[in-house]
Amino acid sequence: SNIWQLKAPDRVVWVLGAESYGIRKQTKGACDELLKLYQADENHSLNVSVAAGMAMHEIVRQWKA
């Protein structure tokens, strides 16, 4: 699923992967949910700090709603 479909839980721990490699399979297995940030241009990827900021903003937005 993607970040915009997530119903924000009360607590969140973000695991952020590298732009080209993502996260290890063992790390993925320990996650409750895997999310994507979809972009208009699939040939480019977001810098991990930008992706983290977008994800955190969405969670805080939902918590304040």
KOLNULO-691540 format. One record per residue (C-alpha): residue number from 0; residue in one letter; chain; x, y, z. Coordinates in steps of 0.02 Angstrom, whole numbers. Layout:
REM residues N
    i  aa  ch    east   north      up
  NUM   A   A       X       Y       Z
...
***
This chain:
REM residues 65
    i  aa  ch    east   north      up
    0   S   A       0       0       0
    1   N   A      54     180      -3
    2   I   A      75     311     133
    3   W   A     -83     404      83
    4   Q   A    -191     249     116
    5   L   A    -116     215     287
    6   K   A    -226     236     439
    7   A   A     -98     308     558
    8   P   A     -68     202     713
    9   D   A     -37     281     884
   10   R   A     148     235     874
   11   V   A     261     224     723
   12   V   A     438     165     690
   13   W   A     499     204     515
   14   V   A     626      92     429
   15   L   A     693     181     276
   16   G   A     784      92     137
   17   A   A     918     146      16
   18   E   A     860     222    -148
   19   S   A     927      80    -253
   20   Y   A     924     -71    -137
   21   G   A     780     -41     -17
   22   I   A     790    -141     145
   23   R   A     851    -316     181
   24   K   A     728    -462     173
   25   Q   A     753    -500     358
   26   T   A     712    -319     401
   27   K   A     558    -323     289
   28   G   A     500    -480     381
   29   A   A     505    -388     547
   30   C   A     393    -246     484
   31   D   A     206    -242     516
   32   E   A     173    -148     355
   33   L   A     271     -96     200
   34   L   A     228      67     114
   35   K   A     279     158     -43
   36   L   A     283     339     -93
   37   Y   A     223     340    -273
   38   Q   A     288     474    -391
   39   A   A     233     542    -558
   40   D   A     399     492    -637
   41   E   A     443     312    -594
   42   N   A     619     333    -667
   43   H   A     675     442    -522
   44   S   A     680     409    -336
   45   L   A     663     525    -189
   46   N   A     809     561     -77
   47   V   A     782     461      84
   48   S   A     776     619     190
   49   V   A     638     692      78
   50   A   A     540     528      86
   51   A   A     558     526     276
   52   G   A     494     704     288
   53   M   A     343     665     180
   54   A   A     301     509     282
   55   M   A     319     598     448
   56   H   A     214     744     388
   57   E   A      72     627     337
   58   I   A      73     539     506
   59   V   A      71     704     603
   60   R   A     -67     769     489
   61   Q   A    -173     617     530
   62   W   A    -135     625     716
   63   K   A    -193     807     722
   64   A   A    -352     775     622
***
